[in-house]
């Protein structure tokens, strides 16, 4: 049985969900450089920062957040070749 969460995979900065919701978790995979995923309560790459997740070169990091957002959820990725999966309600 599938759980209640949706998910979005991004290999570049982008919108996860517009409108209100909850970010459950962020899983970040770094490429050939350290990576950072900055999660915003917005539909673009600015506004209130909900979380910053960092991963070292060729490694990954996961954060369970369970943080509510009101406007939307947007993730800005930095680094060389990062990817992120965000689970949300």
Jmol script that loads the backbone (N, CA, C; Angstrom):
load data "model"
ATOM      1  N   UNK A   1       0.833  -1.176   0.000  1.00  0.00           N
ATOM      2  CA  UNK A   1       0.000   0.000   0.000  1.00  0.00           C
ATOM      3  C   UNK A   1       0.882   1.245   0.000  1.00  0.00           C
ATOM      4  N   UNK A   2       0.534   2.193  -0.821  1.00  0.00           N
ATOM      5  CA  UNK A   2       1.305   3.430  -0.911  1.00  0.00           C
ATOM      6  C   UNK A   2       1.024   4.330   0.283  1.00  0.00           C
ATOM      7  N   UNK A   3       2.042   5.060   0.714  1.00  0.00           N
ATOM      8  CA  UNK A   3       1.891   5.982   1.831  1.00  0.00           C
ATOM      9  C   UNK A   3       1.238   7.281   1.387  1.00  0.00           C
ATOM     10  N   UNK A   4       1.054   8.186   2.301  1.00  0.00           N
ATOM     11  CA  UNK A   4       0.370   9.444   1.981  1.00  0.00           C
ATOM     12  C   UNK A   4       1.266  10.477   1.287  1.00  0.00           C
ATOM     13  N   UNK A   5       2.572  10.236   1.230  1.00  0.00           N
ATOM     14  CA  UNK A   5       3.501  11.238   0.727  1.00  0.00           C
ATOM     15  C   UNK A   5       3.636  11.208  -0.783  1.00  0.00           C
ATOM     16  N   UNK A   6       3.781  12.417  -1.353  1.00  0.00           N
ATOM     17  CA  UNK A   6       4.203  12.547  -2.732  1.00  0.00           C
ATOM     18  C   UNK A   6       5.702  12.763  -2.725  1.00  0.00           C
ATOM     19  N   UNK A   7       6.319  12.666  -3.885  1.00  0.00           N
ATOM     20  CA  UNK A   7       7.752  12.954  -3.943  1.00  0.00           C
ATOM     21  C   UNK A   7       8.091  13.617  -5.255  1.00  0.00           C
ATOM     22  N   UNK A   8       9.197  14.336  -5.249  1.00  0.00           N
ATOM     23  CA  UNK A   8       9.689  15.006  -6.446  1.00  0.00           C
ATOM     24  C   UNK A   8      11.194  14.832  -6.498  1.00  0.00           C
ATOM     25  N   UNK A   9      11.689  14.356  -7.644  1.00  0.00           N
ATOM     26  CA  UNK A   9      13.121  14.212  -7.897  1.00  0.00           C
ATOM     27  C   UNK A   9      13.552  15.393  -8.749  1.00  0.00           C
ATOM     28  N   UNK A  10      14.627  16.052  -8.357  1.00  0.00           N
ATOM     29  CA  UNK A  10      15.159  17.181  -9.118  1.00  0.00           C
ATOM     30  C   UNK A  10      16.658  17.019  -9.327  1.00  0.00           C
ATOM     31  N   UNK A  11      17.120  17.291 -10.545  1.00  0.00           N
ATOM     32  CA  UNK A  11      18.558  17.317 -10.812  1.00  0.00           C
ATOM     33  C   UNK A  11      19.027  18.749 -11.069  1.00  0.00           C
ATOM     34  N   UNK A  12      18.105  19.689 -10.934  1.00  0.00           N
ATOM     35  CA  UNK A  12      18.426  21.117 -10.961  1.00  0.00           C
ATOM     36  C   UNK A  12      17.388  21.828 -10.093  1.00  0.00           C
ATOM     37  N   UNK A  13      17.610  23.075  -9.809  1.00  0.00           N
ATOM     38  CA  UNK A  13      16.685  23.827  -8.958  1.00  0.00           C
ATOM     39  C   UNK A  13      15.280  23.796  -9.545  1.00  0.00           C
ATOM     40  N   UNK A  14      14.262  23.729  -8.661  1.00  0.00           N
ATOM     41  CA  UNK A  14      12.910  23.719  -9.185  1.00  0.00           C
ATOM     42  C   UNK A  14      11.830  23.662  -8.127  1.00  0.00           C
ATOM     43  N   UNK A  15      10.595  23.807  -8.613  1.00  0.00           N
ATOM     44  CA  UNK A  15       9.413  23.795  -7.763  1.00  0.00           C
ATOM     45  C   UNK A  15       9.023  22.361  -7.425  1.00  0.00           C
ATOM     46  N   UNK A  16       8.830  22.104  -6.157  1.00  0.00           N
ATOM     47  CA  UNK A  16       8.381  20.796  -5.690  1.00  0.00           C
ATOM     48  C   UNK A  16       6.855  20.770  -5.647  1.00  0.00           C
ATOM     49  N   UNK A  17       6.254  21.810  -5.047  1.00  0.00           N
ATOM     50  CA  UNK A  17       4.797  21.869  -4.917  1.00  0.00           C
ATOM     51  C   UNK A  17       4.386  23.318  -4.703  1.00  0.00           C
ATOM     52  N   UNK A  18       3.309  23.736  -5.346  1.00  0.00           N
ATOM     53  CA  UNK A  18       2.763  25.062  -5.066  1.00  0.00           C
ATOM     54  C   UNK A  18       1.607  24.923  -4.091  1.00  0.00           C
ATOM     55  N   UNK A  19       1.360  25.975  -3.325  1.00  0.00           N
ATOM     56  CA  UNK A  19       0.324  25.948  -2.309  1.00  0.00           C
ATOM     57  C   UNK A  19       0.855  25.369  -1.018  1.00  0.00           C
ATOM     58  N   UNK A  20      -0.005  25.312   0.000  1.00  0.00           N
ATOM     59  CA  UNK A  20       0.437  24.834   1.310  1.00  0.00           C
ATOM     60  C   UNK A  20       0.712  23.339   1.346  1.00  0.00           C
ATOM     61  N   UNK A  21       1.573  22.941   2.276  1.00  0.00           N
ATOM     62  CA  UNK A  21       1.898  21.530   2.435  1.00  0.00           C
ATOM     63  C   UNK A  21       2.902  21.343   3.553  1.00  0.00           C
ATOM     64  N   UNK A  22       3.506  20.165   3.585  1.00  0.00           N
ATOM     65  CA  UNK A  22       4.515  19.826   4.589  1.00  0.00           C
ATOM     66  C   UNK A  22       5.668  19.114   3.890  1.00  0.00           C
ATOM     67  N   UNK A  23       6.892  19.597   4.103  1.00  0.00           N
ATOM     68  CA  UNK A  23       8.080  18.887   3.628  1.00  0.00           C
ATOM     69  C   UNK A  23       8.391  17.814   4.664  1.00  0.00           C
ATOM     70  N   UNK A  24       8.336  16.556   4.239  1.00  0.00           N
ATOM     71  CA  UNK A  24       8.656  15.469   5.169  1.00  0.00           C
ATOM     72  C   UNK A  24      10.160  15.232   5.222  1.00  0.00           C
ATOM     73  N   UNK A  25      10.777  15.006   4.049  1.00  0.00           N
ATOM     74  CA  UNK A  25      12.216  14.722   4.050  1.00  0.00           C
ATOM     75  C   UNK A  25      12.887  15.238   2.786  1.00  0.00           C
ATOM     76  N   UNK A  26      14.199  15.406   2.899  1.00  0.00           N
ATOM     77  CA  UNK A  26      15.041  15.827   1.778  1.00  0.00           C
ATOM     78  C   UNK A  26      16.224  14.873   1.718  1.00  0.00           C
ATOM     79  N   UNK A  27      16.402  14.213   0.573  1.00  0.00           N
ATOM     80  CA  UNK A  27      17.547  13.324   0.351  1.00  0.00           C
ATOM     81  C   UNK A  27      18.394  13.925  -0.756  1.00  0.00           C
ATOM     82  N   UNK A  28      19.610  14.309  -0.423  1.00  0.00           N
ATOM     83  CA  UNK A  28      20.502  15.000  -1.350  1.00  0.00           C
ATOM     84  C   UNK A  28      21.681  14.112  -1.697  1.00  0.00           C
ATOM     85  N   UNK A  29      21.954  13.988  -2.980  1.00  0.00           N
ATOM     86  CA  UNK A  29      23.127  13.256  -3.461  1.00  0.00           C
ATOM     87  C   UNK A  29      24.065  14.246  -4.131  1.00  0.00           C
ATOM     88  N   UNK A  30      25.299  14.307  -3.662  1.00  0.00           N
ATOM     89  CA  UNK A  30      26.301  15.198  -4.252  1.00  0.00           C
ATOM     90  C   UNK A  30      26.955  14.505  -5.435  1.00  0.00           C
ATOM     91  N   UNK A  31      27.440  15.304  -6.353  1.00  0.00           N
ATOM     92  CA  UNK A  31      28.168  14.777  -7.495  1.00  0.00           C
ATOM     93  C   UNK A  31      29.663  14.894  -7.263  1.00  0.00           C
ATOM     94  N   UNK A  32      30.359  15.445  -8.250  1.00  0.00           N
ATOM     95  CA  UNK A  32      31.810  15.561  -8.184  1.00  0.00           C
ATOM     96  C   UNK A  32      32.272  16.746  -7.354  1.00  0.00           C
ATOM     97  N   UNK A  33      31.337  17.394  -6.693  1.00  0.00           N
ATOM     98  CA  UNK A  33      31.620  18.536  -5.828  1.00  0.00           C
ATOM     99  C   UNK A  33      30.641  18.460  -4.661  1.00  0.00           C
ATOM    100  N   UNK A  34      30.943  19.115  -3.569  1.00  0.00           N
ATOM    101  CA  UNK A  34      29.986  19.181  -2.458  1.00  0.00           C
ATOM    102  C   UNK A  34      28.691  19.818  -2.957  1.00  0.00           C
ATOM    103  N   UNK A  35      27.571  19.447  -2.359  1.00  0.00           N
ATOM    104  CA  UNK A  35      26.269  19.946  -2.807  1.00  0.00           C
ATOM    105  C   UNK A  35      25.488  20.531  -1.644  1.00  0.00           C
ATOM    106  N   UNK A  36      24.630  21.479  -1.994  1.00  0.00           N
ATOM    107  CA  UNK A  36      23.725  22.089  -1.019  1.00  0.00           C
ATOM    108  C   UNK A  36      22.339  22.166  -1.633  1.00  0.00           C
ATOM    109  N   UNK A  37      21.328  21.815  -0.840  1.00  0.00           N
ATOM    110  CA  UNK A  37      19.931  21.996  -1.227  1.00  0.00           C
ATOM    111  C   UNK A  37      19.311  22.971  -0.234  1.00  0.00           C
ATOM    112  N   UNK A  38      18.872  24.113  -0.725  1.00  0.00           N
ATOM    113  CA  UNK A  38      18.197  25.098   0.111  1.00  0.00           C
ATOM    114  C   UNK A  38      16.710  25.035  -0.205  1.00  0.00           C
ATOM    115  N   UNK A  39      15.904  24.789   0.821  1.00  0.00           N
ATOM    116  CA  UNK A  39      14.460  24.610   0.655  1.00  0.00           C
ATOM    117  C   UNK A  39      13.763  25.894   1.093  1.00  0.00           C
ATOM    118  N   UNK A  40      12.945  26.458   0.189  1.00  0.00           N
ATOM    119  CA  UNK A  40      12.248  27.717   0.443  1.00  0.00           C
ATOM    120  C   UNK A  40      10.743  27.511   0.543  1.00  0.00           C
ATOM    121  N   UNK A  41      10.079  28.339   1.352  1.00  0.00           N
ATOM    122  CA  UNK A  41       8.623  28.447   1.372  1.00  0.00           C
ATOM    123  C   UNK A  41       8.252  29.513   0.350  1.00  0.00           C
ATOM    124  N   UNK A  42       8.227  29.098  -0.910  1.00  0.00           N
ATOM    125  CA  UNK A  42       8.008  30.031  -2.015  1.00  0.00           C
ATOM    126  C   UNK A  42       7.851  29.226  -3.299  1.00  0.00           C
ATOM    127  N   UNK A  43       7.460  29.873  -4.378  1.00  0.00           N
ATOM    128  CA  UNK A  43       7.368  29.206  -5.680  1.00  0.00           C
ATOM    129  C   UNK A  43       8.548  29.580  -6.575  1.00  0.00           C
ATOM    130  N   UNK A  44       9.556  30.218  -5.972  1.00  0.00           N
ATOM    131  CA  UNK A  44      10.799  30.542  -6.682  1.00  0.00           C
ATOM    132  C   UNK A  44      11.938  30.458  -5.674  1.00  0.00           C
ATOM    133  N   UNK A  45      13.136  30.717  -6.118  1.00  0.00           N
ATOM    134  CA  UNK A  45      14.316  30.542  -5.278  1.00  0.00           C
ATOM    135  C   UNK A  45      14.623  31.687  -4.352  1.00  0.00           C
ATOM    136  N   UNK A  46      13.630  32.150  -3.615  1.00  0.00           N
ATOM    137  CA  UNK A  46      13.835  33.208  -2.622  1.00  0.00           C
ATOM    138  C   UNK A  46      12.735  33.080  -1.572  1.00  0.00           C
ATOM    139  N   UNK A  47      12.782  33.920  -0.560  1.00  0.00           N
ATOM    140  CA  UNK A  47      11.747  33.878   0.471  1.00  0.00           C
ATOM    141  C   UNK A  47      12.250  33.246   1.749  1.00  0.00           C
ATOM    142  N   UNK A  48      11.318  32.709   2.519  1.00  0.00           N
ATOM    143  CA  UNK A  48      11.657  32.099   3.803  1.00  0.00           C
ATOM    144  C   UNK A  48      12.365  30.762   3.597  1.00  0.00           C
ATOM    145  N   UNK A  49      13.528  30.607   4.212  1.00  0.00           N
ATOM    146  CA  UNK A  49      14.293  29.360   4.132  1.00  0.00           C
ATOM    147  C   UNK A  49      13.740  28.392   5.160  1.00  0.00           C
ATOM    148  N   UNK A  50      13.348  27.203   4.705  1.00  0.00           N
ATOM    149  CA  UNK A  50      12.845  26.156   5.586  1.00  0.00           C
ATOM    150  C   UNK A  50      13.973  25.255   6.081  1.00  0.00           C
ATOM    151  N   UNK A  51      14.960  25.004   5.214  1.00  0.00           N
ATOM    152  CA  UNK A  51      16.065  24.110   5.583  1.00  0.00           C
ATOM    153  C   UNK A  51      17.203  24.261   4.586  1.00  0.00           C
ATOM    154  N   UNK A  52      18.397  23.916   5.049  1.00  0.00           N
ATOM    155  CA  UNK A  52      19.580  23.808   4.193  1.00  0.00           C
ATOM    156  C   UNK A  52      20.201  22.449   4.487  1.00  0.00           C
ATOM    157  N   UNK A  53      20.332  21.631   3.441  1.00  0.00           N
ATOM    158  CA  UNK A  53      20.924  20.289   3.572  1.00  0.00           C
ATOM    159  C   UNK A  53      22.206  20.277   2.759  1.00  0.00           C
ATOM    160  N   UNK A  54      23.287  19.763   3.356  1.00  0.00           N
ATOM    161  CA  UNK A  54      24.589  19.739   2.683  1.00  0.00           C
ATOM    162  C   UNK A  54      25.112  18.314   2.617  1.00  0.00           C
ATOM    163  N   UNK A  55      25.759  17.996   1.491  1.00  0.00           N
ATOM    164  CA  UNK A  55      26.406  16.692   1.314  1.00  0.00           C
ATOM    165  C   UNK A  55      27.805  16.921   0.764  1.00  0.00           C
ATOM    166  N   UNK A  56      28.758  16.118   1.226  1.00  0.00           N
ATOM    167  CA  UNK A  56      30.133  16.234   0.738  1.00  0.00           C
ATOM    168  C   UNK A  56      30.270  15.519  -0.604  1.00  0.00           C
ATOM    169  N   UNK A  57      31.367  15.760  -1.286  1.00  0.00           N
ATOM    170  CA  UNK A  57      31.635  15.196  -2.604  1.00  0.00           C
ATOM    171  C   UNK A  57      31.388  13.691  -2.657  1.00  0.00           C
ATOM    172  N   UNK A  58      30.648  13.258  -3.672  1.00  0.00           N
ATOM    173  CA  UNK A  58      30.347  11.843  -3.931  1.00  0.00           C
ATOM    174  C   UNK A  58      29.686  11.132  -2.754  1.00  0.00           C
ATOM    175  N   UNK A  59      28.910  11.849  -1.974  1.00  0.00           N
ATOM    176  CA  UNK A  59      28.214  11.266  -0.828  1.00  0.00           C
ATOM    177  C   UNK A  59      26.777  11.770  -0.835  1.00  0.00           C
ATOM    178  N   UNK A  60      26.017  11.391   0.164  1.00  0.00           N
ATOM    179  CA  UNK A  60      24.632  11.838   0.252  1.00  0.00           C
ATOM    180  C   UNK A  60      24.302  12.237   1.681  1.00  0.00           C
ATOM    181  N   UNK A  61      23.189  12.936   1.821  1.00  0.00           N
ATOM    182  CA  UNK A  61      22.699  13.352   3.137  1.00  0.00           C
ATOM    183  C   UNK A  61      21.188  13.325   3.096  1.00  0.00           C
ATOM    184  N   UNK A  62      20.589  12.986   4.210  1.00  0.00           N
ATOM    185  CA  UNK A  62      19.133  12.949   4.311  1.00  0.00           C
ATOM    186  C   UNK A  62      18.715  13.672   5.583  1.00  0.00           C
ATOM    187  N   UNK A  63      17.650  14.449   5.476  1.00  0.00           N
ATOM    188  CA  UNK A  63      17.117  15.160   6.641  1.00  0.00           C
ATOM    189  C   UNK A  63      15.610  14.953   6.699  1.00  0.00           C
ATOM    190  N   UNK A  64      15.124  14.539   7.856  1.00  0.00           N
ATOM    191  CA  UNK A  64      13.684  14.453   8.094  1.00  0.00           C
ATOM    192  C   UNK A  64      13.280  15.777   8.729  1.00  0.00           C
ATOM    193  N   UNK A  65      12.393  16.498   8.067  1.00  0.00           N
ATOM    194  CA  UNK A  65      12.062  17.853   8.490  1.00  0.00           C
ATOM    195  C   UNK A  65      10.674  17.976   9.118  1.00  0.00           C
ATOM    196  N   UNK A  66       9.661  17.467   8.442  1.00  0.00           N
ATOM    197  CA  UNK A  66       8.266  17.641   8.857  1.00  0.00           C
ATOM    198  C   UNK A  66       7.976  19.113   9.162  1.00  0.00           C
ATOM    199  N   UNK A  67       8.275  19.971   8.166  1.00  0.00           N
ATOM    200  CA  UNK A  67       8.107  21.416   8.290  1.00  0.00           C
ATOM    201  C   UNK A  67       7.015  21.874   7.325  1.00  0.00           C
ATOM    202  N   UNK A  68       6.076  22.665   7.846  1.00  0.00           N
ATOM    203  CA  UNK A  68       4.975  23.173   7.022  1.00  0.00           C
ATOM    204  C   UNK A  68       5.435  24.353   6.168  1.00  0.00           C
ATOM    205  N   UNK A  69       4.834  24.470   4.975  1.00  0.00           N
ATOM    206  CA  UNK A  69       5.036  25.639   4.123  1.00  0.00           C
ATOM    207  C   UNK A  69       3.673  26.142   3.675  1.00  0.00           C
ATOM    208  N   UNK A  70       3.592  27.436   3.377  1.00  0.00           N
ATOM    209  CA  UNK A  70       2.310  28.032   3.035  1.00  0.00           C
ATOM    210  C   UNK A  70       2.172  28.437   1.585  1.00  0.00           C
ATOM    211  N   UNK A  71       3.235  28.988   1.000  1.00  0.00           N
ATOM    212  CA  UNK A  71       3.187  29.494  -0.368  1.00  0.00           C
ATOM    213  C   UNK A  71       3.494  28.386  -1.371  1.00  0.00           C
ATOM    214  N   UNK A  72       4.507  27.598  -1.064  1.00  0.00           N
ATOM    215  CA  UNK A  72       4.959  26.524  -1.940  1.00  0.00           C
ATOM    216  C   UNK A  72       6.279  25.991  -1.433  1.00  0.00           C
ATOM    217  N   UNK A  73       6.798  25.008  -2.119  1.00  0.00           N
ATOM    218  CA  UNK A  73       8.091  24.435  -1.760  1.00  0.00           C
ATOM    219  C   UNK A  73       8.982  24.473  -3.000  1.00  0.00           C
ATOM    220  N   UNK A  74      10.080  25.191  -2.899  1.00  0.00           N
ATOM    221  CA  UNK A  74      11.035  25.338  -3.996  1.00  0.00           C
ATOM    222  C   UNK A  74      12.411  24.990  -3.472  1.00  0.00           C
ATOM    223  N   UNK A  75      13.184  24.231  -4.261  1.00  0.00           N
ATOM    224  CA  UNK A  75      14.521  23.823  -3.852  1.00  0.00           C
ATOM    225  C   UNK A  75      15.559  24.398  -4.816  1.00  0.00           C
ATOM    226  N   UNK A  76      16.575  25.032  -4.246  1.00  0.00           N
ATOM    227  CA  UNK A  76      17.713  25.526  -5.025  1.00  0.00           C
ATOM    228  C   UNK A  76      18.884  24.595  -4.765  1.00  0.00           C
ATOM    229  N   UNK A  77      19.416  24.015  -5.844  1.00  0.00           N
ATOM    230  CA  UNK A  77      20.564  23.114  -5.750  1.00  0.00           C
ATOM    231  C   UNK A  77      21.836  23.852  -6.140  1.00  0.00           C
ATOM    232  N   UNK A  78      22.908  23.590  -5.406  1.00  0.00           N
ATOM    233  CA  UNK A  78      24.215  24.149  -5.718  1.00  0.00           C
ATOM    234  C   UNK A  78      25.240  23.024  -5.675  1.00  0.00           C
ATOM    235  N   UNK A  79      26.240  23.114  -6.532  1.00  0.00           N
ATOM    236  CA  UNK A  79      27.274  22.089  -6.621  1.00  0.00           C
ATOM    237  C   UNK A  79      27.358  21.570  -8.044  1.00  0.00           C
ATOM    238  N   UNK A  80      28.218  20.585  -8.264  1.00  0.00           N
ATOM    239  CA  UNK A  80      28.389  19.992  -9.586  1.00  0.00           C
ATOM    240  C   UNK A  80      27.729  18.620  -9.612  1.00  0.00           C
ATOM    241  N   UNK A  81      26.628  18.503 -10.321  1.00  0.00           N
ATOM    242  CA  UNK A  81      25.943  17.236 -10.479  1.00  0.00           C
ATOM    243  C   UNK A  81      25.104  16.756  -9.297  1.00  0.00           C
ATOM    244  N   UNK A  82      24.512  17.665  -8.510  1.00  0.00           N
ATOM    245  CA  UNK A  82      23.690  17.190  -7.399  1.00  0.00           C
ATOM    246  C   UNK A  82      22.324  16.723  -7.859  1.00  0.00           C
ATOM    247  N   UNK A  83      21.649  15.961  -7.013  1.00  0.00           N
ATOM    248  CA  UNK A  83      20.271  15.547  -7.230  1.00  0.00           C
ATOM    249  C   UNK A  83      19.591  15.468  -5.871  1.00  0.00           C
ATOM    250  N   UNK A  84      18.298  15.738  -5.849  1.00  0.00           N
ATOM    251  CA  UNK A  84      17.570  15.720  -4.590  1.00  0.00           C
ATOM    252  C   UNK A  84      16.207  15.079  -4.781  1.00  0.00           C
ATOM    253  N   UNK A  85      15.774  14.359  -3.764  1.00  0.00           N
ATOM    254  CA  UNK A  85      14.405  13.841  -3.725  1.00  0.00           C
ATOM    255  C   UNK A  85      13.743  14.422  -2.482  1.00  0.00           C
ATOM    256  N   UNK A  86      12.596  15.052  -2.682  1.00  0.00           N
ATOM    257  CA  UNK A  86      11.849  15.664  -1.601  1.00  0.00           C
ATOM    258  C   UNK A  86      10.536  14.922  -1.443  1.00  0.00           C
ATOM    259  N   UNK A  87      10.242  14.449  -0.239  1.00  0.00           N
ATOM    260  CA  UNK A  87       8.929  13.865   0.028  1.00  0.00           C
ATOM    261  C   UNK A  87       8.103  14.903   0.771  1.00  0.00           C
ATOM    262  N   UNK A  88       6.814  14.952   0.438  1.00  0.00           N
ATOM    263  CA  UNK A  88       5.963  16.013   0.961  1.00  0.00           C
ATOM    264  C   UNK A  88       4.502  15.559   1.022  1.00  0.00           C
ATOM    265  N   UNK A  89       3.729  16.320   1.762  1.00  0.00           N
ATOM    266  CA  UNK A  89       2.267  16.156   1.798  1.00  0.00           C
ATOM    267  C   UNK A  89       1.661  17.339   1.097  1.00  0.00           C
TER     268      UNK A  89
END
end "model"
wireframe off; spacefill off
backbone 0.3
color backbone group
